[in-house]
Amino acid sequence: MAWTKWHFPKSAVQLETEEIDMQTYGGSPTRGFRSQSPLRSISTSYGTFIREESNSLVFTDFGFADIQPQGIEMRLRARRVARIQDKTIQLWNGSRTISENLQNLSAEDDEVYGGENDRWGIPLTETIPVSLEEFGVVVDLQPHVEYPCADLVFIRSVAMRLYLAE
């Protein structure tokens, strides 16, 4: 069994338009995104939150061959500042999410999701379309779910690799 090398996406687009825009920085269209304004959650007098979240980003076209992985890892490098958390980390088939949500509310700035025997909830009997240009991963970050905050979010890079049976 062996891992492929890390592959980086060739495309990244925003899935929504009604939340806080993410814009690129640093000259690359697929690395270096930041929110145009802080993601915020404000506590109300009723004990609820008013939330402002970022648009989801979908990273696609990782350039994999037509193979079926035994496991998938996705590495997200972000600057979460104080209280930015995962909302959605899911595989994408070009039109919808196809996997379990691997969100981790305790994720660090450099976080790896999945593993060598982790197909993100997709059974071994189902094909994962890793070779399609439209295949990718949805990344959506949010303000803390329990504490008020207002922080910018920075996504530095996304990379994916596959664990292959020999």
N, C-alpha and C positions, 0 to 999 in steps of 0.2 A: 504494500500500500504506500502511496506517496501523495504529497501535496503538489499542486501546480504552483507556479510562481504567482505572486500577487498581480492581479490585473486591475487596471484603473479604467473608469468609464470614459467613453468618448463623447457622451452626451449627458446633459443635465437640464431638466426643465422643471418649472413650478407647476404643481397640479391644481392648485387653487389660486384664486385671484382676490378673494374677499378678506383675506387675513394680511398680516404684515409681510410685505415683499422681502424677498431675499435677493441680494445683488452680488455679483461677482467682484472680486478684488484680486489684484496681483497678476492680471493679464491672462489667466487661464479660464476657458469657458466651463471647465468641470472641476476645478480645484479652487478653493478660496471663496466662500460665500459668507456674507454677513447680513444680519437683519437691518433694514433701513431705520428702524426705531426699536426701542426696547420691547421685549416680550414682557407683559405685565399681568400680574394678578393683584387685585385690590379687594381687600376684605370689606364687606358691607356691614351695616349695623344689625343685619339679620343673620350673620354668621355664614353667609355665602360669599362666593368670589365672583367678581367681574373679571373676565380673562381676555387678554389680547394675545393671540398665538401667531406663529409664523406660518407662511404657506408651506405645504409639503413639497419636498423636492424628490424627483425620481431620477436616479442615476442609471443609465442604460448603456448598452453596447460595450460589454466588457471584453469581447473578442475571444470567447472560449470556442473550442472545437465542439463538434457534435458528439458529446460524451455524456454519460450519466454518472453524476457524483454519488459517492457514498455519504459525503458530508460537505457542508458549505460553511466557510467563514467569511464574515464581512467585518472590515476594520474601519471604524469611524474615528477620525481625529477631529476634535472640536475644541473650542474654548467655551466652556459652559458658564464661566464667571461664577457667581454665587449659587444661584438656585435654578438653573435651567436643567430640565429633565427630558428623557425620551417620552414621546407620545406614541409614535409608530415607527417600527423597524420591521418591514415586511418585504418579501420577494414580490416582484411585479412581472407580469407576462406580456405587457404592452397595452392592456386595456383595463386590468384590475389586479388587485393583490391576490396572491395564490398561496400564501403560507400563514403560519401562526405569527402573531405579533411578538417579536422578541424584545420588546421594550424592557429597559432596565432602569428603574427610577433611581438607582444608586450608581449609574454609569459614570466612569471617569472621563477625563478629557481624551484619553487614548483607550478606546474600548473595542474588544473583539467579540462578535456575536457568532453563535453557532459552534461547530466543532467537527471532529473527524467522523463521527457517527450521527451527526445532526443534520437532517434534511428539512429543518424548520417546520416539522409537522406534516410534510408531504410523504405519503407512504412510498415504499420501495417499488410498488407496482405501478406508480404514476410517473410519467416522464416529466422532468423539469427542463424547460426549453432554454438551456444555458447558451446555446449557439445562436439564438435569434438576436438581432440587433435591439429588439424591443425588450428583451429580458433585462431585469435589473433589480434595484432595491429602492423602496420608498423610505425616506428619512424625514421625520417630522418631530420637531422639538417643541417644548412648551414651558411656560413658567411653572414653578414649583406647585404641586397639587395641594399642599397644605399650608404654605407660608406665603404671605404677600411678598412680592418682589417686582423689580423692574430692571432687566438686564438685557444688553445686546447679546446675540448669539453669533458665534463664528464657527463655520464648518470648514476645516482646513483641507481634508481629503477623505475620500471613500475608496476602498480597495476591496477586492473579492478574490478568493482562491477556492479551489475545489479539492476535495480528498477523493482519490480514485482507487478503486479496488484493482488489484493486479491480476 
